[in-house]
Structure formats: structure tokens, C-alpha cells
Amino acid sequence: MDLFDQSSLRHENAPLAVRMRPESLDEYVGQEHILGEDKLLRRAIAEDILRSIILYGPPGVGKTTLGYVISRTTRGVFITVSATTTGVTELKKLAGEARDRRAFHGQRTILFVDEIQRLNKGQQDVLLPAVEQGDLILIGATTENPYFEVNAALLSRSQIYQLKPLNVQDLMRVAQNALQSPKGLGEIRCAVTDEALGHLARIANGDARVLLNNLEFAVLTTLPNVEGVRVVDLAVAEEAAQEQRVRYDKSGDNHYDVISAFIKSLRGSDADAALYWYARMVYANENPRFIVRRLLVHASEDVGMADPTALLMAQAAGFALEWLGMPEARIPIAQAIIYIATAPKSNSVVSAVDAALAAVKSTGAEPVPIHLRDSHYAGAAQLGHGKGYKYPHDYPHHYVVQDYLPSNVKDLQLYSPSDQGREKVIKERVEYFARMKKER
């Protein structure tokens, strides 16, 4: 299958986004961080000395378009395949033909693989020798993080370029080009107001394909006025593109980026930011249980003993979710988010439990001291279990100094309370216990 078939690109019924596909780097809009005048990738494409690359980014930012530009620039043989329709047999055939082409004719072969993340390990392994030996120059396009989805061996032989969502200025430029170009909407008498263009650019959320689809829909469905002009104003644009598109893939890279931002906002005591990222996840239909599980973790990890109630708030949010469901549970979940974000912070619980695990791993497991052993079963007394144990409630302040650790770790100190929030009071008690142990 040829993704860049010229007849389909020129067909008048092809979508505007297809008809407006740039044919040169000068027509390409956006991605200045990798395609600016002084950038290596631009020079490699312009001078036809490209090596294997993987283009990584969300939909509609120009990955396939850049492949098309390269196909129009290179003097080598350019072949396109889609990972969703190709198989091992076809890839072996392509690799063999590329080897022969290079050996007998000195000709380069560039293979563009759309959605390369969908190639399984066996398919990727077929390409590896051809790429490694230089028979094939590979261009892979993917919306998924290639470090998770692509064979490490292929990654090591390719340059990774991350394409970013287009900004509003870039999208406005794309729209203007489409309105003026004969292969776009240039032969239609239409007038699109700045407010309408701005709305279409903003609501596309960095996706040029969405912008052009909405623009074409708005123009073609607008009836000409008495002068024969199709006027697309803000009201028409809002009707043509009614909902903001939120980039979010519940199993992909963006999923982890958004939850990371949410967690870091909680930790950073920014309730507004935490609520914003929460809303992003809700809007994208993230599983609310996933969100509440993160709240439970970070109520202990980031607030901990500075305000133990934070854990109860997170637990209450989970309870509300199970009893109420969404959308009603969005309110108690938001309440827990605000509480955790604004609570005093301490990670002493994390430090304590990790230190305890490390201590167990690095020290011998000595027997439980005799006075701490279970003495409630028949025969325990004859074994001496519990002998010498001091019952704290029999002593002033319900505290008495005694050893609770095996002899090889009897001086182990794992919990170091902070002076934040309620933990400041706990710290005073811990320090009191420590002084009592030294004075015995």
C-alpha cells in the first residue's frame, strides 16, 4: 500500500488534510526544534543523506507528512508500508530487494513504516539486519513512546525525533494556506473571520488534521450569501467544532505524563494544578479507581504523619466512588485532592519503611527476643516465652524502657519524624522516648 499515492492526493474528493500535504520542507509548518534552518535533520533531508530515524508524536503533528516530504526529496527508492497491514513475508521481500538494489545498482532504499509500534518482535527483527547493514534506511512513525514499543536493537540504530503539538500560530498558518491554495479551498469563495480561525485553531489542540477537517466542514456546509460568499464566523466555527479535543491515551505515554503531573502537583501543595490534572483525566474518561489509588498512595507518601487524616480522606474518596459512582463521586474525590494538596508534607513514612526493608535485607535474622515471644499457648511458659516482659500500661505515662529488637540491631533507628504539621508533636514524643532509653 502506497500511503503517498499521487492520484489520491490530487483527487478532488480527498480530505482537505490530504490535499494540503506539503511537498517540500519550505511548505512544511511547525517542528522548528528539529526542522529549523540550522537543524541537522533539515540538512540531512535537503542533502539526501538521511539515516534511519523514528518520528514520535501525537496524531496530526506532521509525522506522515514529513515522510511524504522526504519521499519527494530523496533520489533513492522510497517505499511505504503500514504496520497494520504488512507481514513478515512482505518485510523479508522488501529487505531482500533493498539488498540487491544496493549491491547491483548502488541505489538507496528508504522504507517508511507508519505506526511502527504495531510491528511485533518478529517483524521488527526482520528489519534489523537490513537496517544494520545499510541496505534499508528506516523511517518509523509512531504515536507511542518508541522506548516502550520499539525493539531496543532498532532504537540503537536510529535517531529518535519527537514531534510536538502545533501551536496556535502554526495552525493559523496551516488554515490560511488551505484557504488560499487552489488544491485546498482557494477556488471556493469564502471568508473566514479571525475569531472563527482562532477558535478552530485552539480547539484542534495542536492537531493540524483536526483543524483542516473542521475548517473544510465549516466552509462546505455554509450557504453562500447574496454575493455568493460563504462567510464563516465564530458561531459557524463553534458549531463545526463543538468540543475541545483533549490528548489522552489511557494506555500510552500521555497517560503517564498526566498522572505524573497530578502527583507532583499534590506533592507540591498546588491544589489548583492538582484539580486541573484531575479534570483532564476525568474529561478523558480515565478509570476513577486509578486516580483514587494514587491518592491513597500519596496521602501516605507525601503527607504521612504530618497529617494522618489525609489517608482517611483518600479512603473516604474511594468509599464514595464505590457507593456513589461517577459523576457524583467527582466531588468527594476533589475534596480529598484539595485536602492532600494543602496538607503539611512529610515523607518520613517512606524513609522509615524503606530503611526497615534495607535493614532486614542486610542483617541476619536473629530470633525474636525471649521476652517478646508469644506466651499464650500451652507450654509457652515452660519455654520461657514472655519472661521479663514489661507491660507498658502498668507504668507511669503508659511507657517503660525495654528492648524490642534483636540484639544485632538493638540500636536501629528507622523513623525520623519531621517538624511539619501534627508530626511536630510526634517528633517531641519520639525524642522523649530516645532520651529515656539513654538514661536507663
N, C-alpha and C positions, 0 to 999 in steps of 0.2 A: 504494500500500500504506500502510495506516494503522498505524504502529508502536504507537500508543496506543489501539487499538480497545478500547472498554469491555467488549464481550462477551467478548473473550479474557482481559482482566484479571480478570474476575469468574468465569470458568469454573473449576469446582472441580478440573478436571484440569490446569489451567495450573501450571507450576512455581511453587514457593513464592516464588522471587525475583521472579516476575512478579506474583503475587497481593499481595505485600507492598510493591509500588511506592508510595512516598509520594504524597499528593495535594496537599500544601501544604508551604511552607517550614518550618513548625513540626514537621512529621513527618520532614523530611529530616535525615539523620545524617551528620556529618563536614563537611569542607571549610570549617572555621571561618575560615580565612585569606581566603576570598573571600565567604563567606555568613554571617559573624558579624553580630550585631545592628547594628553600626555600619559595616558594609561597603557600598560603593556598589552592588555588584551586587545585593545583597539588596534594597536600597531601590528600585533600578530595576525589579526583578521585582515587588515588592509594589505599587509605584505604577503599574505597567504603562507605563513609559517606556523600556523596553529598546531598545537599539540593537544593531546586528549584533555578534555575538560568536562566537568559536571556542573550544570546550571541548576541552582537550587533556589526556590522561592515560591510564594503563593500563586494561585491562578491569576492570569490576566496581567502579569507584570512584564511579559516580553520574552519568556524563555524560548518558546517555539518560534517567535518572530525573529529572535537573534539567530536561531538555527537557519531560518529562511534567508536572512541576510548573508550568512556565511555561505550558503548554497549558491547564492548569486555572485559571490566574490571569488570563490576558490576556482583554481584551474584543475583541481583533481576531480575524481568521480565522487559525487555526493549521493548517498543512499539514505533513505529514511525508513524506519520501521517503528511500529508501535508495540510496546512490550505486552499489550493486552491481546495482540493477535499473532505475534510471531512465536516460533518454537525452536527447539534445539536443532532440528534438521535444517531449517532455513538459516539459522545463525552460522552453522557449520559451513553451509554452502557459500554464504557471504564472505566468511573468513577465508575460505579456500580461493575464491575468486579474487579477493583482495591480495592474497599472497602471490597468485600468478600474475596479476596486473602489475604488481611492484617488481617482480622478478624478471618478467619478459618485456615489459613496456616502460618500466621506471615511472609508473604513474601512482600517485597517492589516492587512497580511498578514505573518505570521511563517512563514518556511519553515525547518523543521528538517531538516537533511541528515545522516543517520547515515553514518559512515565517509566523510567528505567528502574524505579523501585519495585515494579511489578515483575521484573525478571527474577526467576527463582535462582537458587545457588547453582544448579546445573547449567542453566542458560548463561549466567554470568561467567562461570568457569570456561565455557566455550569461547567467550570473547577474550579471555585473559591472555593466552599465548599470542594471538594476533595483535593485541594492543602492546604487549611487552616487546615483541619483535619489530614493531613499527609497521606491520602490514596494514593495520587499521588505525586511523585517528578517530577516537570515540568522542562523541558529544552526547552526553546524557542529560535529560531534562527531568526534573522531579519536584514535586511539591512537598515531599517528605525529607526530613533531615538525612542526608546521604550517609552520615556517620553511623546511623542506626540501620539503614536499609540496604546499603550497597556493600558488596564484597570488599573487605579490607585490602585485598591484593589489587583490585581495580582502583580503589581510592588512592593507594600509594603511587599509582602510575598516572594519576590525573590531577589537574588543578581544580580546586573547588571554588566556584564563584557564587556568592549569594546575591540574588536579585531582590530588591526591596519594593514594597508597595509604592506606586507612583504618587507623588504629592499633588495637591490641587492644581498648582501651576502647570505641571506636566500634563495632567488630564485636560485642563482647559486648552492647552496647545493641541492635544490629540483631537479634541472636539472641533476646534477651529479648522484644523487640517481637513477633517472629514466634511465639514460644511462647505469648504472651498474647492475640494478636489473633484474633478469630473468622474473619477471612479468611486467617489463617495456620494455625497448629497449635493455636489456643486451644480448639477443640472436641474435641481428642484428649486423653485422659487420659494425660499423660506427665510424667515427672520427669527432668530433665537435671541431672547434678551439676555443680558449679562446675569440677571438674577436667576434665570432658568438654567443657564450654563453652570453657574456656581452651585446650584442645588444638585444638578446631575453629577457634577464632579465630586462634591462632598459625599453624596450618598453612595457613590461607587466604591468608596473606601479603598482607593488605591488600585482598583481593577479596571484596566482600560477596556477590556471586553464588555464588562457590565455597563460602563459608560456609553460605549458605542451602541450597544443593543438598546439601551434606554433612549438614547438620542434618536436613533432611527425610528423606534416605535413612536416617540413623541411627534416627530416630523410627519411620518406617513399617515398617522391617524388624525392629524389636524386638518380640518377642511380649509381650503383657500378662502380668503376674504374677497370682497368685491373687486380688489385689484389683482386677484389671483395669487396672493402671497399667503403662505402658511405661517402664521405667527405663533411661535411657541413662547408663551410667557411663563411666569413662575407657577401659576395654577396648573397649566398643562404639564409642566415638568414634574410637579408634585404628584399629579395623577399617574403619570407614566412610570415614575419610580417612587413607590409609596413607602418603602421600608428601608431603613439603614441596614446595610449588609455588615454583619459582624464576622470577622475572620475568626474561626474557631473550629478546630478539628479535635474531637474528643479522644482520638487515639494518636494524635500526631504531636508535632513539635510545639504548636501554638498552645495546646492543652497544658503542657508542662511549663511553658513560659508564663501563662496567665496565672496558674496556681502558684508559681514561684513568686510572681509579683504580689499576689494576695498574701502569701505567708510573710514576705518581707515587709509588707505594709503593716500587718499585725504586729510583727516584731518591732517595727519602727515607731509604733504608737500613733500611726496616722489612720484614724477611723474613717476619714473621707475616702482615702485611697483604697482602704480595705473594702469599703462598701461599693466603690466603683468596680473593682475587680470581681467582687461577688456578683454584682449586677451583670457584668459581662458574661459570667458563667451561667447565670440564670437565663439570660436572654438567649444563649446558645444551647439551652436545654441540657446543660451538664447535670449529671446524676447528683441530686442534692445530698445523698448519703456520702458521696465522696467529699463534698465540702464540709459536712459536719464531722467526718472522720478527721479531717485536717484541723478543725477547731479543737477537737479532743486532744490531739497530739500537742498542739501549740499552747493550749491552756496550761499544760504541764511543762512543756519545753521552754517557753518564753516568759510565762508569768510565774508558774510554780508556786513556791512557798511565799512569794511576795504578796499573793492574794489567792489562797487556795479555793476561794469561791468561784474563780474563773473556770475551774474544771467542772464545777456543778452547773454553771451557766451553759457550758458546752454540752454537758449531758442533758440538760433540760431542753436545749435546742434539738437534740436527737430525739428525745421523747416527744416533743411537739411535732416533729416531722412524721414520726410513726403514727401518732394519733390524729393529726390534722391533715397531713399531706400538703402538697403544694396546690394553689398558691398561698393558702393561709399561713403555712409554716414559714414563709419568707420573712414574716415579721419577727417571731421569736428567734429565728436564725440571725437576723440582722441585729437584734438586741444583744445576742451573745457576741457577735462580731464587734460591736461598739464597746461592750464591756471588756473583752480581751484586749482590744487595741488600746483602750485608755487606762487599763490597769497598770500598776507598777510592775516592772520587769525584773525577773531573776532566772538565770539558767542553772542555778545551783543543784537542782534535782538531776539534770542531765550529767553534770560533772560528777555528782556523787555516785549515781548508778554505774556510769562508765568506769569510774575509778574502782568500784567494788568488783565489777566483772574482770578488770585487769588484774586486781589483786588475787582473785581466785585462780586466774589463769597462770599467774607467775609464782604462786606459793604452794607449798604442799598442803594437802587436805588433811590436817591433823584431826583427831577425834574430837567430838563435842566434849567440852569440859564436864566433869562428872556432876557438878552441882547444877548444870543446866539440862541434864538429861531427863527424859520422861520418867516420872516416878509413880504413875497412876495405875500401872498394871500389876498383877500379882507377881511377886518375885522381884520387882524392881528395887525394893528396899534392901533385900539381901545382896543385890549387886552394888549397892551404894549410890544408886541414882538419886539425884536431888539432894544428897547430903551436903550441908553447908550453904544451901541456897537461902538468900535473904529476901523475904517478901517485902517489896518497897512500901506497900500500904501500912506496914507495921512501924514505919519510921517517920520522923518529922518531915513535913513537906512532901511526903509520899515518895521519898528518894533516898537511896542508900548506895554508897560506892561499892561496886563489886565488878569482877571481870566477866565480860560477856563474849569474849573472843578466845580462840585457841591461843596457846602460849606463843606460837611463832608469829602471830600478827596482833598481839595484845595491845600494841600502841598505835594501831592503824587508825588514821583519821581520814574519813572519806567525805563527809558533809561539811562544806564551808559556807554557812549562810551569808547572804548579802545584807546590806543595811537598807534595802528597799521595802517600802510598804510594811505589811504585817511581819515580814521576815526580820525586821529590825528587832522586834520583841523576841522572836525565836532565837536570834543571834545572842541576845543577852542571856537567855536560858542555857544555850549551848556553852557559852563561855563560863557560866556559873558551874555547870557540870564539870567542865575541864579543870577549873580551879579546885573543886572538891576532890577530884581524882589525884591531883598533885599533892594535896595536903594530907592525904590519908597515911 
